[in-house]
Every structure is written in structure tokens, then in C-alpha cells.
Amino acid sequence: MRKIIFNILFIFFTNVVISQNLIPIDTTHWEITAKSYVLENYKGEDAIYLQAGYMTLKDSTFLNGTIEFDVYLKETQAFPGVFFRANESDGEQWFMRPHLSGKPDSNQAAPAIKGITPWQLYFGTKYSFPYTYNFNDWTHVKLVVNGNKAQVFLDHSEKPNISWNLFLPNKEGEIIFRGGNFKAFHIANIKIDKTSKNLIDFNPGKRKPIKGLVKEWEVSDMFEEKLLNNPKNINSIIKNREWKGEIQIEEGIAANISRKILLRDGSPGNTVLTKIVVHSDKNQMKLFEFGYSDRVVVILNGTPIYKGTNKWRSRDYRYLGTVGLFDAVYLNLKKGKNELSMAVSEDFGGWLITGRFNNEDGIKILKPKN
């Protein structure tokens, strides 16, 4: 009799959960990979206290629909949020920056591309919005995904706080929640409804492109950054490279090296060469404005002529390392073909290169195979 009653109750509660699209937070439904975690009732909700890790929904993929959850934030540097359509090292994501509450970049929509989240490229009002978080109650997040579009609604807002076009091809993938660095957060009330995918007032932000940029760069295989410390190594570095193809400008801002190269593939190195070939009508000097992330060595016709750093916090404690035309170099071009290479090294935040000539009179950028 007791077994029959248990089975009836189990079926009842299971049906309630399914009807509400609520996913129980337990090790049956989630694969939890974290430094530590606790399953507990917190502030009246059945929750997980997740530290330095993530939790992946088992036996399920997601393409379109609604994902909802509650998170109890702390005013500390961390990045709690959700990955969706995750496939190996690629996926779409939206996360919060509670330590930047009220600031323009208090959250972020961005892809993960070969394991790198290039927020130093996808920045500004198109992909973030100011929001003042409540640190004394649960914050409710609702994410709606339909095709190549997504919206986020915070704290049961009737209108979206942000709408954006997704970054990767439409492909089913995993749903992953993270707590954010080594700071732990409580997450509760995870709901997934694959039938609810209606967008409201979809109006994505716009971004003004930079005019006159080099449209594509040829990119090499990866090598160790320390080789650049000795200028005598430059010619051998160039000679030993295997060229992997072209990367194009995105957002009208910069080319994303991660589109072609996997940074953390188990082999040593965090640096590639990106290059263009410039034909000059005569011997002349031209100003080349450029941007990069995180570090660069500029090489003209086999000779290094500039070295710089543009990584996160490299210039002051709030410097983001976002990419733009913040540096420039005068190039002594010879008559005929000139090879301009940028050795670009990456830590995190975006592996990027961009540039333009402020005056293209008497020069022509050749196609990579010329």
C-alpha cells in the first residue's frame, strides 16, 4: 500500500513539474562540474549554490523557446548566466556582471567561439544595457530565442530589456548555467519551454561601422609568443608558418581570429600572424591606424617596427581592452609588394585585429593569394 501511494505521489509531482516546465535541480537532471556546490533550500526556493563551475542539462538539447531562472546575486566580480545552443567550444550566451550594477556594461550578450568570449568586440549598447540589480532578493531572468534572434526580460518586465541577433548558425545545443568565477551564487526555478518562442517588440541595437577598414586578413597557425622576444627570430617565425585562410571584418569593427584558430587546443602557443600584402606605386610613407587584442608586434617586410599591449586592465583598472583604432604606425613602403604582418597574442576577451590606411592614394591591398 505504501509503495502504491509513493508511486501515485511521484506521478503527480512529475506531471506538475512537466506542466510547469520546471527542471528539478539535482544530479539526475544536471551534470554538475564545479569546485563545490550545495543543493539546498535558500530564501524559500529549492536552489543550487554553485561555485567556480557550471551545470549542464542532461539528455536534452535546445534550439528555440524560453529559458527562465532565478539567481540570487552578490555584489562581487563574477559572471553568472546561461549558455544555450552550446556545442563543444561554441555557443550563444547571456550573462550578468553584478559588480557593475547600474553601469552600461552590467550584462553581456556574446558568443563563445572556439572557447573565447569576444566581448572586446561585441561591446556597447547593442549587446549590453544598464541595470541596477537587487542584492536582497531573487533576480528573475527570462530568455526568449527564436531563429537567429533573442531577447532578455529581467524581473518579469513586460518589455524586453535587450534584443539582439544571434552570432552563430542556428543549431541545437546544450543548455549550461554557470555561477561565475570563484564566487558562488544560488540559482533556482529553472524553466524551459520549447514551445514558447514569441518575440516582443524585437528592435536590436545598431552600431556605427568604422570606415575604410582592411576587409580581410590572412591568418597563420599558432606559435609561442616568447619567440617574438628576440628580433632575430622574426624571419624564421614567418618562414615556418602555415597559413589557415582569411578572416573577415565583423560588426564593421574588427576581424575575429577565433573564427579560424582554436587558442586552447592543448599545444603551446597563443600567437598567430595576421597579414596583408600592399602594393605601392613608389617608395613612400603611409600612416596605418590599427587595433588589436591582446598584444601585438607589427612587422613590415620582415622587420619588427612596433610592439604594444591592449589587454584588459593594461592601461588602468577599468580599461576593458575593447578594440578600436587606438594605435598607429608610419610605414616606409617600398615600390612594389610590401608584406605587413601583425603578430597577435591572446589571453581572453577577444582575439582581434583591425586596421586601415588613412590615405590609400598610390597603394592597393592585394588579395591574399596574389
N, C-alpha and C positions, 0 to 999 in steps of 0.2 A: 504493500500500500504506500509506504514512504517513497519507494522508487517511482511509482506511478505519479505521485504528487510532484516529485522533483522534475520528472520529465515534462509534466504539464507546465510547471513554472518556467522551465528552461525554454520551452517552445514559445510561451507567452512573451517572456522578456526578449527573446531573439527576434520575434516578429515586431515588437515595439521598436527595437534598435534599428532594424531594417527599414521600417516605415519612416523613421525619422532620419535615416541615412547617417546615423551616428556610429562611428567606428570606435569600439572599445579600445582603450589604451592599455594594452597588455602584450605579453610576449607571444601570444597566439596570433595576433593580427599584425604585429610590428617586429621588424628586425632592428634591434637597438644596438648601436655601436657608439659607445661613449666612455669617457674617463670614469664617469659614475652616473647613476640615475636612481631615482626613488619613485615608486608608484604609490601615491598617497592621496588622501582627500585634503584639498587645500582651499581655504576660503569658500567652502561649500561645494567644491567641484572635484570630481574624480580626475586626477591630473598626473602628469609625469614631471618630475624635477630633473631636467636634462642638463648635464654639464659636459662641455667640451666634446660634443658629438652630435649624432643625428639618428633619426629613426625612419625606417623605410617601410612603407605599407607592403605587406606580403601578398603574393598571388593576385596582383591587380595592376592594371595599367590605366592611364588617364590620357584622354585626348581633349575632349570638350566637356564643359559642365561647370559646376560651382564647388569650390572648396571653402569651407568655413572653419574657423578655430578661434579659441580664446588664448591669450597669453598674458601672464602677469609680469609686467615689466619692472625692471630696476634701472635706476638712473646711473648706468655704468656702461663702459665701452663694450659693445657687443653687437651682434648682427642676427637676431632671431628672425626666422622667416621660413618660407616654403619654396622648395624646388618642385617643378612639375614638368611633365614630358621629359624626364631625365633618362638619358641613355648613355651609359658609361660615363665619360667625362664631359658630355654636352647636356644642356637642358636650359629651360627658362626658369627665372626666379624673381621673387619679390621679397625684400627683407627690410627690417627696420634698423634704425640707428638711434636707440633710446638715449644715448649720451648726447645726441644733437637735437633733443626735443625743442621744437619751435623754430628750428633753423631750416633754410631752404632744402638742405640735403638730409632731412631727418628720416628718409627712407630711400629705397632704390629699386627700380626695375632694371634688370640687366640679364644677359645670357651668361651661361657658363660655356666657354668654347675651349675644348681640349684642356679642361681643368682650370682655366683662367677666367676670372670675372672682370671684364674690361670696363669698370666704372670710370676709369680715367678717360675713356672715350665717350661712353653713354652717360653724360652728366648734364645738369641743368634742369630747367622746368619741364622739359619733355619727358624726363624719367624720374623726377623726384618732386615732392611737394612739401611745404612746411606743415608741420602738425605738432601740436602740444600734447604730449602723452600724459595719461593719468597713471601715477605710480602707486595709487592707493586702491586700485580696483582692476578687474579684468579688462583688457582691451580686446574688442571683437574685430576680427578680420574676415572679410568676405571677398573672395577672388572669383571672378567670372571669366571663363575662357571660351571663345567661340572662333574656330578657324585660326586666322592669324592675328586675332585681336584679344585684348584682355583689359579688365577693369578691376580696381580695388575700391571697396567701400569699408570705411572704418567706423566702428562703434554704431552700427545699424543706420548709417546715413542712407537717406533715400536717393541721393545722387552720388555718382562716383567721385571719389577724391582724385583719381587719376585714371586715364585711359591711354593705352599705348598699343602700337603694332608690335607683335612678337618678332623675335630676331632670327629664329631658326625655321627650317621647313616643318610643316605640320606633320608630326609623327608621335604616335603613342609612346608613353614612357612612364617611369615610376613617379610616385609622389614621395617626397622626402621632407621631413621637418628637422630643423636644427635649432639648438639652443643659443649658439653664438659664442665662439671662442671658449675661454676657460670660465666664463661667467655662466652660472646656471639660471635657468628660467623654468617656470611652471607653464605647461601647455595643457589645455583641456578642451573638451567639447568639439572634437574634430568631426566634421560632417562632410560627406562627399556625395553630390547628386549629379550624376552624369546626364540627367535629362533636363536640368535647369541651366540653360545657356543663353538666356536672353540678355542682350546688352542694352544699357540705358544711356541715352544722350552721348553716344560714342563720339568724342571730339578730341583726338590725340593732339598733343602739343606739336609745335613746329620749331625748327631750328634753322638759323641762317647759315648756309654753307660758306666756306672760305673760297674766294675766287682765285682762279689761276693755279690751282694745285697740280702737281705731278699726279696723273691719274692712276698710275700703277708702278709698282716696284718689283724687281726680280728678287727672290729671297733664296738664301742658301740653306744648307744643312747646319746643324748646331755644333758649336765648339766651345772650349773653355775660355772664359773671359780673361783669365790671368795671362793668356798668351799675348794679349794686347799690351801688357806692361812693358815689353821690350820692342821698340820700333823695328828692330832687325827682323822680327818675326812676321812683319806685315806681308811681305811678298809670298812667303810660304803659306800663310793663312789663306790668302787669295787663291793661290795655285791649287791648294788641296780641297777647295770647296766643291761640293756637289750642289748644283742649282735645282731647286724644287718647283719652280714655276713662278707665277705672278700673283701678287696680292693687290687688290683694288681699294681705292679710297671709299670709305663708308661715312655716311652722315654728312658728306661734303667736308670732312674734317681730317681723317687720318686712315691709313691702311692698318689692318689688324693682322699682325704676324701669326697669331694663333690660328688663323684660318688655315694655315698650311703646316705649321710646326707644332709638335707636342713638346712642351717645355719639360715636363717631368716624365720622361719615358724610361727612366732607370739608368740612362747613360750620363756621363759627366758633361757639363756644359750648360750655359744659359744665354748664349750669344749667337747671333746669326749676322751674316752680311745681307744688307739690302742695297740694291744698286740701280742706277740709271746710266745710260750712255748718252752723252751730249755732244752733238756735232756743232763745232764753232766755225764760222766763216773766216776767222782770223784769230791771231793772238789777242786776247782781250781779258779784262777783269769784269766779273759779274757777281753781283750780290745774290746769295742764295739764303732765303729765310726758311727755317725748318723747326720742327718739333719732334719729340721722341719720348719714349718711356721704356725703361727707367734710366739707362745710361747710354752714352754714345761716344764713338770715336769716328770722326769724319776723315775719309781717305780719298784723296784726289790723285788719280793716275799712280797709285801705289805708294803715295806719301801721306802719312797722317798729318793733318793740319789743325785739328780741333778735338778737344775732349770735354765732355760735360755730364752733369747729373741733373735729372729732373724727377727723381723718385719722390714718393710720399714723404713729407716732412723733411725734405732735403734743404729747404730754404727758410722755413720757420715751422713752428709746431703745428700750425693749421694748414700748411701748404699741402694741397691734395695731389700734386703731380699730374694734374689734368693736362692734356696735350693741346698745344696751340703753337702759333709761330712766335715763340718767345726767344729764339736764338737766331743768329745769322752769321754767315762767314763769307768773306770775299774770296772768290775762286779765280785763280790765274789759269784761264783756259788757253790751251794751245790750239793752233789751227788744225781742224780735223776732229777725230774722235777723242773724247775725254770720258773716262770712267769715274763716276762719283759713287763711292760706296759709303754706307753708314753701318758700322758695326754696332748693333743694338743689343743691349743686355737687359734681362728682366728679372725682377723679384716677384712682384704680384701687382694686380690692379690694372694691367693692360700692357701688352707688348706691341708698341705702336711706332709708326714712322709717318712723317708728312713733310712736305716742303714745296717751295715754289721759287722761281726766279722773279724778281721784281721788275725785270725788263728782259723780254725774250728777243729783242732785236739782234739779228745776226747769229742766233743759235736755234737748234732744233733737237728735241728729245727723241731719240730713235727707239724703235720697237726693240724689245729685249733680244730678239734673235738676229738683229742686224749686225 
